[in-house]
Amino acid sequence: MILTKLVEYYEREANEGRAPRYGWANAKVSWALELAEDGIPLRLLPLNETVQRGKKNVEVPKIMEVPQPAKRASGVCAQFLCDNAEYILGCADKGKPERTKQCHEASKEKHLHILEGLDSPAARAITAFFKSWNPAGADAAEGVAAELPQVQSGGNIVFRIGDGFAEDDPAIRKAWMSALETESDAPDGLCMLTGQHAPLARLHPAIKGVAGAQPSGGSLISYNKGKSAFESFGNEDAQSFNAPVSEYAAFAYTTALNLLIADRAHMVRLGDTTIVYWAEQENTACQDLFASCVFGKESEHPMTDQTLHAFFEHVREGRSVSYEGLSLPFDNPFYILGIAPNAARLSVRFFLAGTFGGFLQSTLAHQERMEIVRPKFQEQASIPIWQMLGETVKPQSRDKSASPLLAGSVLRAILMNDPYPAALYENILLRIRAEHDEHKINFRRAAILKACLIKNKGRKITVALDESSTNPAYVLGRLFAVLERIQQDANPGILATIKDRYFNAACATPARVFPVLQKLSQHHLRKLPEKSRAYHEIQVGRIMDLLRMQEAPFPRTLSLEAQGIFILGYYHQRQQFFAGKKKTTNEMEEN
């Protein structure tokens, strides 16, 4: 289904002129070799473009439509009209002169075979160039020598004759398509994607841009040549014929995937997974909304909190939504594909097929579970998934990427409205135990614990403080927050509180720690003025009443589930302090 949907996407994009036709591909080109009509090189023109990446302007190669390149492995394989300096000019800085000579001869042979005798000025110029060009004299060639060191360092080269590029010449385009059809030695077979008899692809075009994969690209479908484990049904030494895909379908699905990956505005990387997504109708608008709602990515038209709220009201009711003057149907088919690098190929982490509205409804349910009281200075409307995953990583770590398996499973759980992976909850608890700074328990970690407990354990947890809750773990968390506040009021400006020394133990083994904390609190209360002391004693008394100490003393241990509830009780109580009066109890007494 994955490849079929990619082929359909390609055909829609090709019909709209946004994707290259069969036999052609978009490639990164850095240089143009300008030729005179007699094939003499005039100059090497740089084609790099300046684009803004973040806060910096960087030089990037120009994207041009060129003949579909053959898949290049370790051997010599020349490309038509677009290749590097080793093939086009016979010059390289790799120090392998024999191989460089073979590469240039292969390129010369290919171009002469396709273009020789063609009635076209561009074709005649290119054939004349290959017949007359001497790689040994490149260092002294006028118009080439000055740029040669930069050209040899990398980048593709195309041919320019007059005011146009060779690949735009109608006669050359026709000759290339004819060569593509006549030179294919692929056997006919039944394509598993199109259901039609057509020449089958032995090797599929490379998929480029996947984080962590080979720069030259990787394959979703391939078999090791000569490995008996993959030779079945009489397909000895036939590589990809075990999964028969026509040359057209292979070109279509790889072109579609390369287009999606190259679209930086609608491509996301989580851990080692590259994620792309697309819709069957109004694709760009759906992609923009999906990126904003799920990944927190800003499109060209970022949505305000008010707009997002109104949008989700439509989603909650299952109605079509309007965006940029377009009506986006709720049942619009929508697809999400996650790809990760493997040892020799690309692996599919996940493929989710559903409707645009269905995915957004699941996202809305997730965001409602994640809703929690937060500091007043925190204006963030929602917590995107990358920030969720970032809370599972050690802050001092050089690699800020979350576990690859965790990233994929969390995204799948959100979009399919499934239970969150247990590893997410456990990793948040681990980070809280391990850290001792002011970010130990922040609103993002509290929100994640809340969402996991609601979805996975069926707990009913409020957004803010629940003063009526009698859950022992929740009440103990509140009690710890109050005892810490007493210490802070008794010792203004204190840098280390009981949280730094006792929190982890109190969360796991309350019976061992809380008697000690109660004794310490008596010492702290004696430092406070009478009214402040009375206020705190009343607050502690109300919380202790909820514990019903006569019936059930402090529990010996708390389970992992209860530890999360303890942390939420602590967090809610702390936020309640900040939501109330801004003055401390000492300040109130002084006034």
N, C-alpha and C positions, 0 to 999 in steps of 0.2 A: 504493500500500500504506500510506503514511503516514496519509492521511486515513481510510482504511478502519479501521485499527487505532484511531485516535482516536475514531471513531464507536462502535466496539465498547466502548471504555473508557467513553465517556459513558453508554452504555446500561446497563452494569454499575453505574456509580455512581448513575445515576438510579433504577434498580430498588432500590438500597439506601437511597435517600433522601438521598444525599450530593451530588446535583447537581440544579439546577433543571429543571423540566419544560419542554417545548417552549413557547416564547412568553414565557419568563421568564428572568431572568438575575440573577446576584449583582452588586451594585453598591456602591460606597463612598458612604455617606450621612453628611452632617455635621449636617443640621438637620431638624427636623420642625416644620411649620406647623400648630399646633393650631387647629381651627376649631370654632366653636359650631354648633349644628344649623341656624342661619339663615345660615351662611356667614361670620359675622364673625370675623376673626382674633383669637384670644385671646393667643397668645404664640408666640415662636420658641424651640423647645427644642433645645439642643445635644445631639448624639448621639455625639460623639467618645468613644472609649474609650482608656484608658491601658494601654499594653503596654510590656514591657521589650525594648529593642533594645540588645544588648550590656550595657553597664553603666548605661545611661540609661533613664529612663521617658519615653516620648513619647506624644503625643496622635495617634491615628489615626482616620479615619472608621469608622463602624460598617458592617459588611457586611450587606446586606439583600437579600432576593429581591424584585425589582421587575419590571414589564413589560419585555420585551426591548427595549432602546433601538435606534432606527434609526441607521444609520451616518451620522454627521454630517461633512460636508465644510466648504466655506467658506460655503455658503448658509444660509438659515433652515430649521431642521428641529426641530420640537418633539417632546419625548418625553412619554410618558404616565405620570402620577403621580410621576415622579422626574426633576427637572431642576434647573438652576441658577436663581439669583435673576433673571437677565435674562429668562428665559421665564416663571417662576412669578409673580414679583412685578412684572415690568416695570421693574426697577431694576438699574442697572449702573454701575460706575465707569470705564467705558471712554471716556466722552465722545462716544458716537455715539447720540444720542437717537432718531434716526429708525430705526436698526436695532433698538434696544431695544424701540421701540414695535411693530415688525414681529414680533419674537420673542414678545412677550407676546400679541399678537393671534393668532399661530399656535397658541400653547399654549391659549388660550381656545377657539379654534375646535375644536381636537382634543378637548379634554375635554368640551365641550358636545355635540359630535357623538356621542361614545361614551356619555356618562352622562345626558344630558337625558332625562327621562321614566322613568328607572329607579326601581323601587320599592325604595329603599334609603336609610336616613338618611345614610350616608356620601356616597352619590352626590348626594343633594339638597344637602348642605352644600357640596360642591365646586362644583356648578353655581351655587349661590347666591353663592359667593365670587367666581367669575369674572364673574358678571353685575354684582356690586356693587363690586368692588374698583377703586379709582382709584389707579394708580401714582404720580400726581402728589402724592397726599397721604400717601405711605408714610412720609415723614419725621416726620409728626405722628400716625401711627396708633398707638394705645395697644397695647402688647404687641409691637409690631414695630419701632418707631423705635430703641429702645435697642440692639438686636442688628443693625440694618440694615448698619452699616459692615463688620462682620465677615462677614455673610452675602454681601454684594456682592463680597468679596474672593475668593470661590470656594467650592466645595463644593455637593453635591447637596441638594435639599430634597424631602421627602415630606410627605404630608398625614396628620394624626392627628385623628381624631374620637372623642371620648369616651376609652375605654381602649384603642382599637385603631387600627392603621394602615389606610389606605384599601385598600392592595393585598391585605390579608387578608380583605376583605369578599367573601363568596361570590358575591353578585350582580355586583359589579364585576369579579371574576375571570372570570366567565362572559361578561360583556359584552365584556371585552378579547379573549378567545379568539374570540368571534363576529366582532368587528371585524377581527381578524387574518386570519380565513378569508375573509370577504366582501370586504374591501377590497384584497386582493392582486390585482394585475393581471399577475402572472407567468404566462408561457405554460407549458403542460405539456410535459414532455420526459422522456427517459430519463436518470435520475440515474446517473452513472458510479460512484458509491459504493455505492448500495443496489441498483441494477439494476431499480428500479421506476419507473413513470411517475408523475410528481408535478410540482407547480409548481416551476420552476427559479428559483434565486436570482440576481438581476442583480448585487447587491452582497452580499458576505459580511460578517458581523459582524466587528468589530475585535478583534484579538488584542493584549492590553495586558500591560505588565510586562517586555517585552524590552529589555534594557539597550541604550541608545543609539538606540532607535527613538522615534518621535513619542509624546508623552505620551497623545495621544488614541487611540493604537493603530495597528496596521498590518495588512496583508493578506498571506496566503500566495498567494492566487489573485485576480488582478484584471487588467483590460485597460484601457488608456487609451481613453476614449470619443472616437470620431471619428477614430481613427488607422487609416488604411487597412491598415497592416502587420498589424493584429490582426483585421481583418474578413475572415473566411474562412467558407466553406460557407454563405453567405447570411446570416451573422450581423452584418449591418451595424448599427452603432450599438447593439450589444447587450451590450457589455462582457463579463461573465463567462460568457456563453452559449457561448463557444468551449470552455470546460471545464465542461460541464453538471453542476451539483451542485444537488440539490433544496434547497428552503428548509429542510426539516427536517435534512438531512445537513449543510448549512452551519452551522446553529445547533448541531448536535451536536458537530462536530469543533472548532469555535471555543470552545464552552463547555468541552469536555474540555481543550483546550490552555490556556485561561485558568485552569482549576482547577489544572492541573499547575504552571503558572508561579507562581501565587499561593501554592503550598505551599512556604514558605521552607525547611522541614526537608528537602525532597527536590528542591530546585532548586539548581543550581550555575552560577556564571558563571566562565568561563575566557576571558581576553582579552575580546573583544567578543561571545563566544558564550554564549547562555543555554541550559543543558542541562537537560532533564527526562527522567525514566525511570520506567517502570512495568511491572508484571507482570500476567499474566492471572489468577493465583491468589495468594491471600494477599499482596495488593499492598503493604500498608504494611510488613509484616515484611520482605519482599524489598527494598523501598526502603531500609529502615533498614540492613540488612546491606550492601547495595551501596554506600550512602553511606559507611559506616565503612571498608569494604575498599578502595574505589577512590579516594574523595575525602578520606578522613580526617576526615569530618564526624561529630561526636558526636550520637547520637540521644538519646532520653529514657532509654535504657538502654545507656550506653556499654559497650563490650566491653573486658575486660582483655586483656593480652598472652597470658595462659594460655588464656582463652576463645577468642581469635582463632586461636591455634595449634591448639587442638583442632578448631575449626571448619574450618580449612584441611586438616586431616587427612581429614575427611569429603569435602571437595571433591576432594582428590588421588585418593581412591578412587572418586569418582563416586557417592557415596551421598547420600541425602536428609539434610538437616541440620535440627536442631531449634533453634528460637529462640522464646523467650517461650511455651513450651508448644505451639508449632505445628511441624508437620513440613512443611518446604518442599521440594517435589519438585525433583529435580535438572534435570528436563526442562521446567520451568515456562517457557513462552514469555515473553521479556523484551525490552523495546524501549528504545532510547536515541535521543533526538532533540536535535540541536543547531541552534539558530536564531540568526541574526545580522541586524542592521539593514542595510537597503540604502537606496539613494537615495529610493525611493518605496514600497518594499514590504519584506517580510521574506524573507530567503533561507535555505534549508536548508543548513547547513554539512555535516551528515552525518545519516544515519539508519541505525542498526544494529539488526538484528533477529536474535535468536538465542535461546538458553536461559539461564536464570538460572545454572545450573551451568556452562555453557560459558563465559560471560563471567567467572565467578569463577575457573575453571581458567586462563584466559588471564592474569587478574590475578595469580594465584598464581605462574605461570611468570615473569611480569615481576618480582615481588617477590623471587623466588629469584635472578634475574639481578642485581638491585640490592643483594643482600646483600653487605656489606663490613664489615671491621673498622672500628670507630669509637671515638672517645674514650670513656673510662669515664664521664665526666659526661653523655654523651649517651644518654638512656634511651629515645629514640623508637624504637618497634618497626619502623616502616616509613616510607617517604618518600612522602607523597601527591603527586598529580600537580601540584597548585598550587605546591608547594615546588620540584618539579623545574623547572617553567616559570619560577619566580622566579629560579632560578640563571642564566638566560639574559639577565636584565635588569640594566642598570647600577644598582648600589646607590644612587647619588646621584640617579637619575632621579626626577622628580616622578610620572610615570606608571609604576607598577610592573607594568603589564600586559604579558604576553609577546605576541609576534606572534600575531595572530588565526589566521592560517593554520597556524602552528606548533602552537598549542594544540589545534586540532581534529585535526591529523594525528598528534600524539603520543597523544592519547586513543584514536583509532582504532587505532593500532598496538598499544597495550596491550590493548585489549579484543578485538581480532581476532587477537592473537598474530602480528602482521606485523612486518617489519623497522621499526626506528625511522627517522623521517625524518633524512636526512643533516644537515639544518639544525640539529637538536638537538645533535649531536656537534660540529659546527663552531662553534656559538654558545658552547658550554661552553669550547672551546679559546680562542675569542676573549676571553671574560671572564677566563680565567686569564692570558692574555698582557697584558691591559689593566690588571689590578689588581696592587697591590703591598702589600696589608696582610696581616694574619694569616689572612684568609678567602680568600686567593688560591686555595688548594687545600684545600677542606673535604671532609668525608665525603660530602656530597650530590653534589658535582661528580665526585668519584672514583667514586661508585656509578653515576652516569649514564654516564661513560666506559666503565666495566666492562660495563654492560648493553648498550651500543651495540656494543662490540667482540665480545661473545659472540654477540649475535643477528645483527648485520649482517655480521660478518667471520668468524664461526665460531671465534673465539679461545677457548682454554681458559685462563681466568683464575681464580685462587683467591680465596677470601674474604680471606685474610690473606697475609702474606709467603710467597713461594715461593722458598726458598733454593736450590732445585735448578735453577731456570730459567736457561737460557743465552741467552735472547733478548737480543740486544745492547741494544735500547732499554730493556728492563726492567732489565738489569744497570746500564746507565748511570744510570738514575733512582735506583737504590739507591746507586750510587757518589756521586752528587751529594748525597744525604741524609747519607751518612757524612762527606763532606768538610765539609758545613755543620755537622754535630755537632762535628767537630774544632775548627772555628773558634769555636763557642759555648763549648766547654769551655776553650779557650785564652783567651777573652775573656768572662768571666762578666758577664752583664747587657748584652751588646751589643745595640743596638737594630736595626741594619741588618746583615744577613748577606749571603753570596754569593747567596742566593736573590733578593734585591732587585735585584742588579745583573746577575747572569749567568744566571738561570734560563731566561729565554726564549731566549737565544742558545744555551745548552747543549742545550736541548730541540730546537732546529731545526738547528743546525750544530755538532755535538759536536767535530769535528776542530779547529775554531778555538778552542774555549773550554776543553776539558778539560786540555790541556797547561798553560794558564795557571793553572787551578784546582789542578793538582798541585803547581806551584811554590809557590803560596800556602799549600797545606797543609803543605809542609815548614817554612815559616816559622812556622805555627801550632803544629806539633808540637814545635818547639824550646822553646816556652813551657810545655809540659806537664811534669809530673813523670815520672820514668822509667817507672813501671808504667803510668801512663795512656797515655804515648806508645807503649809496647809493645803495649798492648791495641788501640789504634787502628791501628797499623801492621799487626798481624795481620788485623784486620777488612778493611782496604783491600786487603791481599794476597789474601785469599780471594775478594773480589769481582773483582779484576783477573784472577785465574786463570780465572774464568768467561768473561772477554772473549776469551781466547786471542789476546793481542796479537800474537804472532808470525805467526799466520795471517791475522788481520783487525784492523788498527788501528782507531782511532776512525773511524766513518763520517763522510763529509763532510756529508751532510744526512740528515734523518729525514723520512719521509712523514708526512702527517697521522695515519694509522693508528698509525705508530710513535711519534709524539709523545704520543698518548694512552697507549700502553703505557709510555713513559718516565715520564709523570706518575704512573701507577699504581705503578711501581717505587719512585718517590720517596715516594709516600704510604704504601705498605705498609712501607717501611723506617722511616719516621718513627713510625708507629704501633707498630712493633716496639720502638723505643727506650722508648716510654711503657709498653708492656706488660711490660717487663723490670724491672730494679731501679729503684727510684724515685730513688736517689742518683746524682749525677753522678760521673764518674770522678775528678774532683778531690776530692770528698767521701770517696770510697772510699780515696784515697791518704792523706788527712789522718787517717782513722780507723785 
